[in-house]
Amino acid sequence: MLEEPARLRPGAAGIGFDLDHTLLIDNHLERVAFLRLLEDVILYGGSPRVSLAEEVRKVDDLLARQRAGLFSIEDAVLRFAVDRGAEASNSLVEKYKTLVLGMVESFVVPVPGVRVMLRALRERGFGTAALSNGWSPLQERKAACIGFDGPVLASSVIGFQKPDARAFAALVEALGVARSAVWYVGDDPRIDITGAAAAGLLTVWFDFEGTGYPQDAPPPTRKIASLSDLLVALQGTSAAP
């Protein structure tokens, strides 16, 4: 049984957000950083894939497994190098980190309406936090780039990946409100919505890309098609007194 945080704000509600494809779009930032790293991999004795399509497929598969918690971003870079016949060097890890962090401002764009929505939530007294699967320094910089100033909880630091209930428990603790008063907003029906609901949170499915909701997944508490709809969806919800 997961425990509630020790200090709660009576009568308050908190809003948790997914980051990628909910508050922001990163335009395949991490994929491009790996492709740029290829020049350095070649200097370490490696060779690129036969085709760009194959290179992209392998990079996307590597990132999917890293985001699923199978290994760290550092291990992902070393695997990327070794898989292409290069030396597994920590210099490549540091180069990747420098590349990807330096690209944030050029690649990341806010989902339309995010700044207005965040300002409205602040004005109404809602506490906000982000919960994201990924490397913490990158996710924090992405969030800052779009003006998100709440806590950013990334799986590389908290030690748990969504949809694990322990990841959502960390979010509840960061918001400092009762679990039953936490809403989680995300675009992925299974990782975000099903995971949050299983952890006892209220859910808002952001149907940003019009992909449709799986029939075998538990339905969200609310559904929105734009971030401007969020305040309407939360009508009747109490913020901090």
C-alpha atoms as a printed R data frame, in Angstrom:
    type eleno elety resid chain resno       x      y       z
1   ATOM     1    CA   MET     A     1   0.000  0.000   0.000
2   ATOM     2    CA   LEU     A     2   1.542  3.316  -1.084
3   ATOM     3    CA   GLU     A     3   1.496  5.961   1.632
4   ATOM     4    CA   GLU     A     4   0.337  9.535   1.266
5   ATOM     5    CA   PRO     A     5   2.916 12.321   1.742
6   ATOM     6    CA   ALA     A     6   3.300 13.307   5.396
7   ATOM     7    CA   ARG     A     7   2.376 16.967   4.868
8   ATOM     8    CA   LEU     A     8  -0.741 17.699   2.869
9   ATOM     9    CA   ARG     A     9  -2.322 21.004   1.948
10  ATOM    10    CA   PRO     A    10  -5.965 20.559   2.966
11  ATOM    11    CA   GLY     A    11  -8.449 21.249   0.197
12  ATOM    12    CA   ALA     A    12  -5.757 21.516  -2.457
13  ATOM    13    CA   ALA     A    13  -5.422 19.865  -5.841
14  ATOM    14    CA   GLY     A    14  -2.244 19.285  -7.804
15  ATOM    15    CA   ILE     A    15  -1.657 18.861 -11.513
16  ATOM    16    CA   GLY     A    16   1.031 16.549 -12.846
17  ATOM    17    CA   PHE     A    17   2.141 16.639 -16.466
18  ATOM    18    CA   ASP     A    18   3.931 14.418 -18.880
19  ATOM    19    CA   LEU     A    19   6.456 16.463 -20.867
20  ATOM    20    CA   ASP     A    20   7.056 15.160 -24.389
21  ATOM    21    CA   HIS     A    21   4.007 15.474 -26.659
22  ATOM    22    CA   THR     A    22   2.014 16.938 -23.769
23  ATOM    23    CA   LEU     A    23   3.720 20.229 -22.894
24  ATOM    24    CA   LEU     A    24   6.374 20.268 -25.590
25  ATOM    25    CA   ILE     A    25   7.587 18.790 -28.860
26  ATOM    26    CA   ASP     A    26  11.295 18.027 -29.119
27  ATOM    27    CA   ASN     A    27  11.426 17.231 -32.865
28  ATOM    28    CA   HIS     A    28  13.433 14.020 -32.381
29  ATOM    29    CA   LEU     A    29  16.133 15.901 -30.517
30  ATOM    30    CA   GLU     A    30  17.782 12.802 -29.057
31  ATOM    31    CA   ARG     A    31  17.747 10.956 -32.375
32  ATOM    32    CA   VAL     A    32  19.483 13.842 -34.112
33  ATOM    33    CA   ALA     A    33  22.072 14.085 -31.319
34  ATOM    34    CA   PHE     A    34  22.985 10.429 -31.861
35  ATOM    35    CA   LEU     A    35  23.249 10.960 -35.601
36  ATOM    36    CA   ARG     A    36  25.557 13.919 -34.990
37  ATOM    37    CA   LEU     A    37  27.619 11.752 -32.647
38  ATOM    38    CA   LEU     A    38  28.401  9.427 -35.569
39  ATOM    39    CA   GLU     A    39  31.288 11.645 -36.650
40  ATOM    40    CA   ASP     A    40  32.936 11.109 -33.278
41  ATOM    41    CA   VAL     A    41  32.135  7.387 -33.322
42  ATOM    42    CA   ILE     A    42  34.003  7.116 -36.631
43  ATOM    43    CA   LEU     A    43  37.022  8.819 -35.042
44  ATOM    44    CA   TYR     A    44  36.941  6.066 -32.404
45  ATOM    45    CA   GLY     A    45  37.153  3.364 -35.082
46  ATOM    46    CA   GLY     A    46  33.462  2.860 -35.810
47  ATOM    47    CA   SER     A    47  31.470  2.751 -39.040
48  ATOM    48    CA   PRO     A    48  27.956  4.027 -39.772
49  ATOM    49    CA   ARG     A    49  25.121  1.802 -40.921
50  ATOM    50    CA   VAL     A    50  24.673  1.051 -44.597
51  ATOM    51    CA   SER     A    51  21.670  3.358 -44.940
52  ATOM    52    CA   LEU     A    52  20.264  6.348 -43.114
53  ATOM    53    CA   ALA     A    53  16.949  4.547 -42.700
54  ATOM    54    CA   GLU     A    54  18.659  1.678 -40.892
55  ATOM    55    CA   GLU     A    55  20.626  4.118 -38.745
56  ATOM    56    CA   VAL     A    56  17.469  5.940 -37.711
57  ATOM    57    CA   ARG     A    57  15.666  2.665 -36.960
58  ATOM    58    CA   LYS     A    58  18.514  1.443 -34.746
59  ATOM    59    CA   VAL     A    59  18.775  4.762 -32.900
60  ATOM    60    CA   ASP     A    60  15.023  4.891 -32.273
61  ATOM    61    CA   ASP     A    61  15.072  1.316 -30.965
62  ATOM    62    CA   LEU     A    62  18.007  2.156 -28.673
63  ATOM    63    CA   LEU     A    63  16.192  5.203 -27.294
64  ATOM    64    CA   ALA     A    64  12.960  3.263 -26.793
65  ATOM    65    CA   ARG     A    65  14.766  0.660 -24.711
66  ATOM    66    CA   GLN     A    66  16.584  3.336 -22.704
67  ATOM    67    CA   ARG     A    67  13.334  5.174 -21.987
68  ATOM    68    CA   ALA     A    68  11.783  1.877 -20.900
69  ATOM    69    CA   GLY     A    69  14.388  1.700 -18.146
70  ATOM    70    CA   LEU     A    70  16.487 -1.155 -19.523
71  ATOM    71    CA   PHE     A    71  19.679  0.902 -19.229
72  ATOM    72    CA   SER     A    72  20.895  4.450 -18.568
73  ATOM    73    CA   ILE     A    73  21.560  7.135 -21.157
74  ATOM    74    CA   GLU     A    74  25.280  6.637 -20.492
75  ATOM    75    CA   ASP     A    75  24.959  2.943 -21.331
76  ATOM    76    CA   ALA     A    76  22.913  3.834 -24.415
77  ATOM    77    CA   VAL     A    77  25.783  5.941 -25.784
78  ATOM    78    CA   LEU     A    78  28.326  3.191 -25.118
79  ATOM    79    CA   ARG     A    79  26.060  0.621 -26.788
80  ATOM    80    CA   PHE     A    80  25.671  2.960 -29.748
81  ATOM    81    CA   ALA     A    81  29.460  3.148 -30.131
82  ATOM    82    CA   VAL     A    82  30.200 -0.558 -29.635
83  ATOM    83    CA   ASP     A    83  27.380 -1.595 -31.981
84  ATOM    84    CA   ARG     A    84  29.179  0.363 -34.709
85  ATOM    85    CA   GLY     A    85  32.579 -1.131 -33.967
86  ATOM    86    CA   ALA     A    86  33.978  1.786 -31.988
87  ATOM    87    CA   GLU     A    87  35.744  1.929 -28.658
88  ATOM    88    CA   ALA     A    88  33.415  2.280 -25.653
89  ATOM    89    CA   SER     A    89  34.745  5.624 -24.464
90  ATOM    90    CA   ASN     A    90  33.348  7.866 -21.750
91  ATOM    91    CA   SER     A    91  34.458 10.765 -23.941
92  ATOM    92    CA   LEU     A    92  31.646  9.835 -26.310
93  ATOM    93    CA   VAL     A    93  29.185  9.887 -23.411
94  ATOM    94    CA   GLU     A    94  30.237 13.405 -22.460
95  ATOM    95    CA   LYS     A    95  30.151 14.526 -26.088
96  ATOM    96    CA   TYR     A    96  26.601 13.218 -26.471
97  ATOM    97    CA   LYS     A    97  25.459 15.002 -23.324
98  ATOM    98    CA   THR     A    98  27.007 18.255 -24.517
99  ATOM    99    CA   LEU     A    99  25.399 17.855 -27.931
100 ATOM   100    CA   VAL     A   100  21.898 17.048 -26.739
101 ATOM   101    CA   LEU     A   101  21.773 19.745 -24.058
102 ATOM   102    CA   GLY     A   102  23.099 22.334 -26.464
103 ATOM   103    CA   MET     A   103  20.359 21.531 -28.985
104 ATOM   104    CA   VAL     A   104  17.380 22.038 -26.672
105 ATOM   105    CA   GLU     A   105  16.691 25.693 -27.443
106 ATOM   106    CA   SER     A   106  16.850 25.039 -31.190
107 ATOM   107    CA   PHE     A   107  14.692 21.909 -31.241
108 ATOM   108    CA   VAL     A   108  12.127 22.186 -28.454
109 ATOM   109    CA   VAL     A   109   8.886 24.057 -29.096
110 ATOM   110    CA   PRO     A   110   5.961 24.420 -26.685
111 ATOM   111    CA   VAL     A   111   2.680 22.749 -27.485
112 ATOM   112    CA   PRO     A   112   0.339 25.593 -28.533
113 ATOM   113    CA   GLY     A   113  -1.245 27.284 -25.540
114 ATOM   114    CA   VAL     A   114   1.096 25.857 -22.911
115 ATOM   115    CA   ARG     A   115   2.332 29.162 -21.484
116 ATOM   116    CA   VAL     A   116  -1.165 30.626 -21.213
117 ATOM   117    CA   MET     A   117  -2.417 27.429 -19.585
118 ATOM   118    CA   LEU     A   118   0.440 27.323 -17.055
119 ATOM   119    CA   ARG     A   119  -0.096 30.969 -16.146
120 ATOM   120    CA   ALA     A   120  -3.821 30.351 -15.613
121 ATOM   121    CA   LEU     A   121  -3.092 27.376 -13.361
122 ATOM   122    CA   ARG     A   122  -0.689 29.482 -11.294
123 ATOM   123    CA   GLU     A   123  -3.253 32.258 -10.979
124 ATOM   124    CA   ARG     A   124  -5.815 29.769  -9.703
125 ATOM   125    CA   GLY     A   125  -3.342 28.419  -7.168
126 ATOM   126    CA   PHE     A   126  -2.795 24.953  -8.581
127 ATOM   127    CA   GLY     A   127   0.495 23.285  -7.765
128 ATOM   128    CA   THR     A   128   2.162 21.722 -10.808
129 ATOM   129    CA   ALA     A   129   4.934 19.190 -11.381
130 ATOM   130    CA   ALA     A   130   6.163 17.162 -14.329
131 ATOM   131    CA   LEU     A   131   6.824 13.417 -14.344
132 ATOM   132    CA   SER     A   132   8.809 12.110 -17.290
133 ATOM   133    CA   ASN     A   133  10.717  9.034 -18.353
134 ATOM   134    CA   GLY     A   134  14.180 10.172 -19.331
135 ATOM   135    CA   TRP     A   135  17.518 11.716 -18.428
136 ATOM   136    CA   SER     A   136  16.994 14.387 -15.782
137 ATOM   137    CA   PRO     A   137  19.297 17.198 -17.046
138 ATOM   138    CA   LEU     A   138  17.708 16.977 -20.493
139 ATOM   139    CA   GLN     A   139  14.131 16.874 -19.238
140 ATOM   140    CA   GLU     A   140  14.780 19.773 -16.858
141 ATOM   141    CA   ARG     A   141  16.234 21.906 -19.649
142 ATOM   142    CA   LYS     A   142  13.327 21.079 -21.945
143 ATOM   143    CA   ALA     A   143  10.861 22.118 -19.231
144 ATOM   144    CA   ALA     A   144  12.711 25.368 -18.562
145 ATOM   145    CA   CYS     A   145  12.748 26.115 -22.286
146 ATOM   146    CA   ILE     A   146   8.941 26.305 -22.384
147 ATOM   147    CA   GLY     A   147   8.613 28.216 -19.107
148 ATOM   148    CA   PHE     A   148   7.602 25.338 -16.842
149 ATOM   149    CA   ASP     A   149   8.815 26.284 -13.352
150 ATOM   150    CA   GLY     A   150   7.456 23.443 -11.220
151 ATOM   151    CA   PRO     A   151   9.414 20.389 -10.043
152 ATOM   152    CA   VAL     A   152  10.581 18.080 -12.839
153 ATOM   153    CA   LEU     A   153  10.777 14.433 -11.790
154 ATOM   154    CA   ALA     A   154  12.710 12.315 -14.286
155 ATOM   155    CA   SER     A   155  13.064  8.556 -14.091
156 ATOM   156    CA   SER     A   156  16.862  8.727 -14.137
157 ATOM   157    CA   VAL     A   157  16.745 10.394 -10.699
158 ATOM   158    CA   ILE     A   158  13.665  8.951  -9.002
159 ATOM   159    CA   GLY     A   159  14.626  5.433 -10.069
160 ATOM   160    CA   PHE     A   160  11.256  4.380 -11.465
161 ATOM   161    CA   GLN     A   161   9.716  4.591 -14.920
162 ATOM   162    CA   LYS     A   162   6.108  5.291 -15.734
163 ATOM   163    CA   PRO     A   163   3.779  3.352 -15.632
164 ATOM   164    CA   ASP     A   164   5.272  2.035 -12.366
165 ATOM   165    CA   ALA     A   165   3.062  3.212  -9.491
166 ATOM   166    CA   ARG     A   166   6.169  4.268  -7.559
167 ATOM   167    CA   ALA     A   167   6.897  6.922 -10.196
168 ATOM   168    CA   PHE     A   168   3.448  8.414  -9.661
169 ATOM   169    CA   ALA     A   169   3.921  8.171  -5.881
170 ATOM   170    CA   ALA     A   170   6.975 10.424  -6.278
171 ATOM   171    CA   LEU     A   171   4.787 12.899  -8.151
172 ATOM   172    CA   VAL     A   172   2.175 12.886  -5.379
173 ATOM   173    CA   GLU     A   173   4.890 13.563  -2.809
174 ATOM   174    CA   ALA     A   174   6.316 16.438  -4.853
175 ATOM   175    CA   LEU     A   175   2.881 18.058  -5.157
176 ATOM   176    CA   GLY     A   176   2.160 17.641  -1.433
177 ATOM   177    CA   VAL     A   177  -1.559 16.984  -1.832
178 ATOM   178    CA   ALA     A   178  -3.763 13.957  -1.285
179 ATOM   179    CA   ARG     A   179  -3.402 11.280  -3.940
180 ATOM   180    CA   SER     A   180  -7.121 11.488  -4.708
181 ATOM   181    CA   ALA     A   181  -6.694 15.203  -5.522
182 ATOM   182    CA   VAL     A   182  -3.879 14.747  -8.053
183 ATOM   183    CA   TRP     A   183  -4.661 14.976 -11.759
184 ATOM   184    CA   TYR     A   184  -2.175 13.625 -14.274
185 ATOM   185    CA   VAL     A   185  -2.198 14.979 -17.832
186 ATOM   186    CA   GLY     A   186  -0.549 12.916 -20.548
187 ATOM   187    CA   ASP     A   187  -0.781 11.817 -24.164
188 ATOM   188    CA   ASP     A   188   0.021  8.099 -23.854
189 ATOM   189    CA   PRO     A   189  -3.066  6.030 -22.944
190 ATOM   190    CA   ARG     A   190  -1.093  3.140 -21.479
191 ATOM   191    CA   ILE     A   191   1.990  4.711 -19.920
192 ATOM   192    CA   ASP     A   192   0.399  7.957 -18.720
193 ATOM   193    CA   ILE     A   193  -3.319  7.346 -18.265
194 ATOM   194    CA   THR     A   194  -3.465  3.663 -17.326
195 ATOM   195    CA   GLY     A   195  -0.402  4.040 -15.103
196 ATOM   196    CA   ALA     A   196  -1.711  7.092 -13.279
197 ATOM   197    CA   ALA     A   197  -5.176  5.595 -12.817
198 ATOM   198    CA   ALA     A   198  -3.700  2.387 -11.400
199 ATOM   199    CA   ALA     A   199  -1.757  4.523  -8.919
200 ATOM   200    CA   GLY     A   200  -4.988  6.169  -7.726
201 ATOM   201    CA   LEU     A   201  -4.726  9.475  -9.595
202 ATOM   202    CA   LEU     A   202  -7.341 11.304 -11.621
203 ATOM   203    CA   THR     A   203  -6.424 11.426 -15.293
204 ATOM   204    CA   VAL     A   204  -6.675 13.765 -18.263
205 ATOM   205    CA   TRP     A   205  -5.896 12.270 -21.660
206 ATOM   206    CA   PHE     A   206  -4.500 14.897 -24.011
207 ATOM   207    CA   ASP     A   207  -5.481 13.713 -27.484
208 ATOM   208    CA   PHE     A   208  -2.998 16.047 -29.133
209 ATOM   209    CA   GLU     A   209  -2.210 13.845 -32.137
210 ATOM   210    CA   GLY     A   210  -5.684 12.385 -32.734
211 ATOM   211    CA   THR     A   211  -4.445  8.804 -32.479
212 ATOM   212    CA   GLY     A   212  -7.533  7.375 -30.802
213 ATOM   213    CA   TYR     A   213  -7.873  5.688 -27.417
214 ATOM   214    CA   PRO     A   214  -7.357  1.911 -27.077
215 ATOM   215    CA   GLN     A   215 -10.625  0.116 -26.397
216 ATOM   216    CA   ASP     A   216  -8.972 -2.242 -23.911
217 ATOM   217    CA   ALA     A   217  -7.476  0.551 -21.781
218 ATOM   218    CA   PRO     A   218  -9.300  2.047 -18.766
219 ATOM   219    CA   PRO     A   219 -10.960  5.300 -19.831
220 ATOM   220    CA   PRO     A   220  -9.505  8.608 -18.600
221 ATOM   221    CA   THR     A   221 -11.342 10.770 -16.090
222 ATOM   222    CA   ARG     A   222 -11.346 13.605 -18.635
223 ATOM   223    CA   LYS     A   223 -10.317 14.029 -22.273
224 ATOM   224    CA   ILE     A   224  -9.027 17.220 -23.889
225 ATOM   225    CA   ALA     A   225  -7.973 18.037 -27.437
226 ATOM   226    CA   SER     A   226  -6.067 21.244 -26.602
227 ATOM   227    CA   LEU     A   227  -4.345 22.618 -23.527
228 ATOM   228    CA   SER     A   228  -6.802 25.493 -23.444
229 ATOM   229    CA   ASP     A   229  -9.465 22.887 -22.599
230 ATOM   230    CA   LEU     A   230  -7.712 21.852 -19.386
231 ATOM   231    CA   LEU     A   231  -9.167 24.558 -17.158
232 ATOM   232    CA   VAL     A   232 -12.639 23.702 -18.423
233 ATOM   233    CA   ALA     A   233 -11.997 20.020 -17.665
234 ATOM   234    CA   LEU     A   234 -10.934 20.959 -14.126
235 ATOM   235    CA   GLN     A   235 -13.977 23.082 -13.347
236 ATOM   236    CA   GLY     A   236 -15.182 22.334  -9.851
237 ATOM   237    CA   THR     A   237 -11.704 21.238  -8.767
238 ATOM   238    CA   SER     A   238 -10.301 23.134  -5.795
239 ATOM   239    CA   ALA     A   239  -6.832 24.602  -5.941
240 ATOM   240    CA   ALA     A   240  -4.753 25.537  -2.914
241 ATOM   241    CA   PRO     A   241  -6.696 27.740  -0.457
